[in-house]
Amino acid sequence: MDFLRRHFDRLFLVLQVWVDGLVTLLGCFLGLWLYPRIFEVPPPDVRDYAQVFLLITGVTLFTFWFLDLYRNQKSILNVEEYRQIAKAVAVSFLVTATLVFMLREAQSLEGTEHWLYALFRKPYELLKLQGTERYSRMLFLVVFATILFLHLLQRAWMFRLLEIAHEKGLGNVNVAIFGTGQEARRIQQKLKLFPTLGYRFVGFLDSAGEPVPEQIGGRPVLGSEDDLHDLLERHDISLVVVAKPELEEQELIALCKRFEDFGVDYMVLPRLYHFFTKRYTITTLDSLPLITPQSAPWRPIYSFAKRAVDIVVAAVGLAVAAPLMLLIAILIKLDSPGPVFFSQLRRGVHDRVFRMFKFRTMYADMCGDAVTPQHGRDPRVTRVGRILRKTSLDEIPQLWNVLKGDMSLVGPRPEMPFIVEQYDELQMRRLDAKPGITGLWQVSAARNAPIHENVDYDLYYIENQSFFLDVLIFVLTLGTMLKLRSTN
């Protein structure tokens, strides 16, 4: 067991490679089985594709490695991993198709001295595929679509398996935070909120000569950098997060050098960390690095497609849900006096005010502008309201807001005007995108905390909007609803 704990990350990575290989092979054979059933054609001979399936598996595993999918990464929602998987499978498809084409051309020249065959002789003799002239292009598309679906599914399962392992203490590393200010406490709260990342927080460290309390938020201050080596060994600290942006450059360099000398990993919260919530490029002026923010890309196709999907889904959703909405309306009227719908002014894109609709879940005389209930036991919530909030059925009327164009299916959650008035410059950036019924924050473990305290989720979404990210958030939302978790 001790060996497993000490080498957990490496062993889990080996397991992931094996699982990826097996899933790729499974996707190949499942795609081969699906192909004749989708296109109503005679089933192909498995023997014609056995060799190319091995080629696909090898190319896919190499592409996963090349795109850093086998690097130990700590992620809260695995969003970037899903994006990289989609990219890796697409690259694997292109590489495999190119190899098959080149090998097919080389095969037709076998026995000749043509320069093209001489060029491809070595890879051809190594891979020499049989029956390439019978390969179906549509079958290849079905196979790689199946591979993509299975990999997204298995990575979600493996991600959950990793979370369970960390919950049980496997692979966890002891982490200290250097700093005791606001930024250090914010990082400590993140570590507390996401124990499944595999970080075991042991305490704070700080600069020598600075007065600090013995505890901060109930967690110990271990000591100062004067006793750094002793503290690192005593508490078996493997990673230090430097969360003290006010450190001068030379102080920070000297501190990081000491961590390197002691063989301890470290991460640094940069002084201008809010700046890094935007897209940027790093250029150099001679030897001086310069950080340049990028302007938001113009996405006409994405914007058109997103709006089209919003209209279609909202219209179909309202039509299909009409009988359910009628039943909910009757239950609300029987449960407590007052209107069926609850409407409230919210701030939308570019700070535009609109009226958002939901099913009423609270008693009519308590439905004012106040902090949203954080749990179903809130005395303001009705009996029917508890069920509606737990199942997210109270959100159905917002499809009307989507149809009107006030909201989108996916986007930052709209806030009440009195909260937006207290926003700082960073939080105001939430208003750069159309608000949504669901979003990245809603499918995270932080969804039960106030929206304005977790602005980083919305900023990530705004800077990385894409059709793939929207679909991923929508799928994660369905998973959350199926688990009957509460939403705000």
SVG drawing of the C-alpha trace seen along z (x, -y; Angstrom):
<svg xmlns="http://www.w3.org/2000/svg" viewBox="-55 -50 75 62">
<polyline fill="none" stroke="black" stroke-width="0.4" points="0.0,0.0 2.9,-2.4 4.4,-1.7 1.0,-2.5 0.7,-5.8 4.3,-6.9 4.0,-6.0 0.3,-6.6 0.6,-9.2 3.0,-7.1 1.0,-4.0 -2.3,-5.8 -0.6,-7.2 0.4,-3.7 -3.2,-2.5 -4.5,-5.4 -2.3,-4.5 -3.5,-0.9 -7.1,-2.0 -6.7,-4.5 -5.3,-1.7 -8.1,0.8 -10.8,-1.9 -9.3,-2.8 -9.4,0.8 -13.0,1.1 -14.0,-2.0 -12.6,-0.5 -14.5,2.8 -17.7,1.0 -17.5,-1.4 -17.1,1.6 -20.2,3.1 -22.2,-0.1 -21.2,-1.0 -23.4,1.5 -26.3,0.8 -26.2,-2.9 -25.7,-2.8 -27.5,0.5 -24.6,2.0 -23.1,5.5 -21.0,6.0 -17.2,5.7 -14.8,8.5 -13.1,7.9 -9.9,9.5 -9.5,6.6 -9.3,4.1 -7.4,5.9 -4.1,4.4 -5.3,0.9 -7.0,1.0 -3.6,1.7 -2.3,-1.3 -5.1,-3.5 -4.4,-2.5 -0.7,-3.2 -1.2,-6.6 -3.9,-7.6 -1.7,-6.8 1.2,-8.7 -1.1,-11.7 -2.3,-11.6 1.3,-11.7 2.3,-14.4 -0.6,-16.7 0.3,-16.2 -2.6,-14.0 -0.3,-11.9 1.0,-14.7 -0.1,-14.8 -2.5,-17.7 -4.7,-19.0 -8.1,-20.0 -11.4,-20.8 -13.7,-20.0 -11.4,-18.4 -12.6,-20.9 -9.2,-21.3 -8.7,-17.5 -11.9,-17.0 -10.9,-19.6 -7.5,-18.1 -9.1,-14.6 -11.3,-15.9 -8.2,-17.6 -6.1,-14.4 -8.7,-12.1 -9.1,-14.6 -5.3,-14.6 -5.2,-10.8 -7.9,-10.5 -5.9,-12.8 -2.6,-11.0 -4.1,-7.6 -5.9,-8.5 -2.7,-10.0 -0.7,-6.9 -3.3,-4.5 -3.3,-6.6 0.5,-6.7 0.8,-3.0 -1.9,-2.3 0.0,-4.2 3.2,-2.4 1.5,0.9 0.5,0.2 4.2,-0.5 5.6,2.7 8.1,4.4 9.1,1.2 12.0,-1.2 9.8,-4.3 11.2,-7.0 7.8,-7.2 8.0,-3.6 11.6,-4.1 10.4,-6.9 7.7,-4.9 9.5,-1.5 10.5,-1.5 7.2,-2.5 5.4,-0.2 7.5,2.8 7.0,2.1 3.3,1.5 2.3,3.4 -1.5,3.3 -3.5,5.9 -6.7,5.0 -6.4,1.2 -8.2,1.0 -11.4,2.1 -11.2,-0.4 -14.4,-2.5 -14.0,-6.3 -17.4,-6.4 -16.4,-3.5 -13.3,-5.4 -15.6,-8.4 -17.8,-6.1 -14.9,-4.4 -13.3,-7.7 -16.6,-9.2 -17.0,-6.1 -13.5,-6.4 -14.1,-10.1 -17.3,-9.3 -15.8,-6.4 -12.7,-8.4 -14.7,-11.3 -16.8,-8.8 -13.9,-6.8 -11.9,-9.9 -14.9,-11.1 -15.0,-7.8 -11.2,-7.8 -11.4,-11.4 -14.1,-10.2 -11.9,-7.2 -9.0,-9.6 -11.3,-11.8 -12.4,-8.7 -8.7,-7.7 -7.8,-11.2 -10.8,-11.1 -9.4,-8.0 -5.9,-9.6 -4.2,-7.8 -1.7,-9.9 -2.3,-13.0 0.6,-15.3 1.2,-17.7 0.9,-21.3 1.9,-24.5 1.0,-28.0 3.7,-30.7 1.8,-33.9 -0.9,-34.8 -2.8,-37.5 -6.0,-37.6 -4.6,-35.7 -3.2,-33.0 -6.5,-32.5 -8.3,-32.4 -6.1,-29.5 -6.6,-27.7 -10.3,-28.0 -9.9,-26.5 -8.0,-23.6 -10.6,-23.1 -13.4,-23.2 -11.7,-20.7 -10.1,-17.9 -10.4,-15.6 -7.5,-17.4 -5.1,-15.4 -3.7,-18.3 -3.5,-17.9 -3.1,-21.3 -0.9,-21.3 -0.5,-25.0 0.8,-28.5 4.4,-29.8 5.5,-33.4 8.5,-35.7 10.8,-36.1 10.2,-39.0 6.5,-39.5 4.0,-39.3 1.4,-36.6 -1.1,-34.8 -0.7,-31.2 -3.8,-30.2 -5.6,-31.6 -9.2,-30.4 -8.5,-27.5 -5.4,-26.3 -1.9,-26.6 0.8,-29.0 3.8,-26.6 6.5,-29.2 8.7,-31.5 11.3,-31.0 14.1,-31.2 13.2,-27.6 12.1,-26.6 14.2,-23.4 13.2,-22.1 9.5,-22.8 9.5,-21.2 11.0,-18.0 9.0,-17.9 5.6,-18.2 6.8,-16.2 5.8,-19.0 6.1,-18.2 4.6,-21.4 4.6,-25.0 2.2,-27.5 3.7,-31.0 0.8,-33.3 2.4,-36.6 2.2,-38.9 3.8,-41.8 7.2,-40.0 9.9,-41.9 11.4,-40.1 14.7,-39.4 13.0,-38.1 10.8,-35.8 13.8,-34.5 15.8,-33.8 12.8,-32.0 12.2,-29.8 15.9,-29.0 15.7,-27.7 12.8,-25.5 14.8,-24.1 17.8,-23.4 15.6,-21.5 14.0,-19.5 10.5,-20.8 8.1,-21.7 6.6,-25.1 4.0,-27.2 3.7,-31.0 0.6,-33.1 1.8,-36.1 1.5,-39.7 -0.9,-40.5 -2.9,-37.3 -6.2,-38.9 -4.5,-40.0 -4.0,-36.3 -7.8,-35.8 -7.6,-37.3 -6.0,-35.8 -2.5,-37.1 0.7,-36.5 4.3,-36.8 6.7,-38.6 10.2,-39.8 11.8,-43.2 15.4,-42.0 15.7,-39.9 12.7,-41.5 9.5,-39.5 6.4,-41.6 2.8,-40.4 0.3,-41.6 -3.5,-41.0 -5.3,-39.8 -8.6,-41.3 -11.6,-39.1 -11.8,-37.1 -14.7,-37.7 -16.7,-34.5 -19.5,-35.1 -20.1,-31.4 -20.1,-30.5 -22.4,-33.3 -24.9,-32.5 -24.8,-28.7 -25.2,-29.4 -28.2,-31.7 -29.8,-29.2 -29.4,-26.3 -30.8,-28.5 -34.0,-29.3 -34.5,-25.7 -33.9,-24.1 -36.0,-26.8 -38.9,-26.5 -38.9,-22.7 -38.3,-22.6 -41.3,-24.9 -43.6,-22.8 -42.5,-19.5 -42.6,-20.7 -46.0,-22.4 -48.0,-19.5 -45.3,-19.3 -45.5,-23.1 -49.2,-23.0 -48.9,-20.3 -46.2,-22.3 -48.5,-25.4 -51.4,-23.5 -49.1,-22.1 -47.7,-25.6 -51.3,-27.0 -52.4,-24.2 -49.3,-24.5 -49.3,-28.2 -51.1,-31.4 -49.6,-33.6 -48.6,-33.7 -47.3,-30.7 -44.3,-32.5 -41.6,-34.5 -40.1,-37.3 -37.1,-39.5 -34.9,-42.1 -31.5,-40.8 -28.4,-42.4 -27.5,-40.8 -24.9,-41.3 -23.4,-44.8 -25.2,-45.6 -28.6,-45.4 -31.5,-45.0 -34.1,-42.3 -36.9,-40.4 -36.1,-36.8 -38.9,-34.2 -38.9,-31.1 -41.5,-29.0 -42.1,-30.4 -40.4,-28.3 -40.7,-30.6 -43.7,-32.1 -45.1,-35.1 -44.4,-37.6 -40.7,-36.5 -39.9,-36.8 -37.9,-40.0 -34.4,-41.0 -32.4,-39.1 -29.6,-36.5 -30.7,-33.3 -31.6,-30.3 -28.5,-28.1 -30.4,-24.9 -33.9,-23.4 -34.4,-23.9 -34.5,-27.7 -37.9,-28.8 -38.7,-30.9 -38.9,-27.8 -42.3,-26.1 -42.8,-22.3 -43.2,-22.2 -40.4,-24.7 -37.9,-22.3 -38.7,-19.7 -38.5,-22.2 -35.2,-23.6 -33.7,-20.1 -34.6,-19.0 -34.0,-22.4 -37.5,-22.3 -38.0,-25.8 -35.7,-26.9 -38.0,-25.8 -39.7,-29.2 -36.2,-30.7 -36.5,-29.0 -38.8,-32.0 -35.9,-34.3 -33.7,-32.3 -36.3,-32.5 -36.5,-36.3 -32.7,-36.6 -32.3,-37.9 -30.4,-34.7 -28.7,-31.8 -28.7,-28.1 -25.1,-28.3 -23.4,-31.3 -22.7,-33.2 -25.5,-33.2 -27.4,-36.6 -27.2,-38.5 -29.6,-40.9 -29.0,-44.6 -28.2,-45.3 -25.4,-42.8 -24.0,-44.0 -23.8,-47.5 -21.2,-46.2 -19.0,-44.6 -15.4,-45.6 -13.8,-45.9 -12.9,-42.2 -16.4,-41.0 -18.0,-43.4 -16.4,-41.3 -19.1,-38.7 -21.4,-41.1 -19.3,-40.6 -21.3,-37.5 -25.0,-36.8 -26.2,-35.1 -27.2,-31.5 -29.6,-29.0 -26.5,-26.9 -22.8,-27.5 -19.4,-26.4 -20.0,-27.6 -23.3,-25.7 -21.7,-22.3 -18.8,-22.9 -18.5,-22.0 -18.6,-25.8 -22.2,-26.2 -23.5,-26.4 -21.4,-29.5 -22.3,-33.0 -21.8,-33.6 -19.9,-36.8 -17.4,-35.0 -16.5,-32.5 -16.1,-34.9 -13.1,-32.8 -15.4,-30.2 -17.3,-32.8 -14.1,-34.5 -12.7,-31.2 -15.9,-30.6 -16.0,-34.1 -12.4,-33.8 -12.7,-30.2 -16.2,-30.2 -16.7,-27.5 -19.4,-25.1 -17.5,-22.2 -17.4,-23.9 -21.1,-24.7 -21.9,-21.1 -19.7,-19.9 -21.3,-22.2 -24.7,-21.1 -23.8,-17.4 -22.4,-18.0 -25.6,-19.9 -27.7,-16.9 -25.4,-14.7 -25.9,-17.1 -29.7,-17.1 -29.8,-13.3 -28.0,-13.2 -30.7,-15.5 -28.2,-18.0 -29.4,-21.3 -28.7,-24.4 -28.9,-28.0"/>
</svg>
